């Protein structure tokens, strides 16, 4: 690419040859910019040709050839441009850089390694209180306290119905006996007078025993909350208690013996019959 001028048109009036004798004084040697311009013209290249080959802008090439290095943006960039242009026109970059350093106060001193790494060293970040962890710990503590209160309240009987699974009306039977597997046994004897007297008068207590075989049963309290829904094997029993009433559904009523408030229910349930029963406080009356 050409700007319309031939290399000969840009040849300087005073042509100082690079192959000057050794006795030529230092002052007589061409400057850096003048040497680059002479070499470019001698090589038959225009400024546009140099810009295309080196990617150095036209304005900077003209400025360097005029020994104006300010547009380069500093000595470091100027040295880089000089090295690039010298290679493009066939000159030795080292000789031109030496002259540039002599004319501009010498080669810049290398940056010490210690300050450089000191500037890039990551300073320890000062951490404040970890409020997120504190909030999580507080939430866990609150949940644990609420759970403990709920479980403790359930152990004390609560405000609604309580279920004593596997408990016997007899006061002498241990609580651990319900955890042991039971073998089919003969029908349980009727509750003793002490067991009848132990039934609280302000609640309704219903005991369901599978004496004649297995049966599916379902029990609810007065609010309709499900207390039990499952199969009783022969010999198993369940006891349910509520402040007002207990609702029962017996899948095979003929296999079940009921005790309400400590008293045996003498109803003659048929085998295989489904019975829906409701018991309240007071005498055992079917609701």
Buried (B, 14 or more C-beta within 10 A) or exposed (E): EEEEEEBEEBEEEEEEEEEEEEEEEEEEBBBBBBBBBBBBBBBEBBBBBBBBBBEBEBEBBBBBBEBEBEBBEEBEEBBBBBBBBBEBBEBEBEBBBEBBBEEBEEEEEEEEEEEEEEEEEEEEEEEEEEEEEEEEEEEEEEEEEEEEEEEEEEEEEEEBBBBBEBBBBEEEEEEEEBEEEEEEEEEBEEBBEEBBEBBEEEBBBBBBBBBBBBBBBBBBBBEEEEBBEEEBEBBBBBBBBBBEBBBBBBBBBBBBBBBBBBBBBEEEBEEEEEBEBBBBBEEBEBE
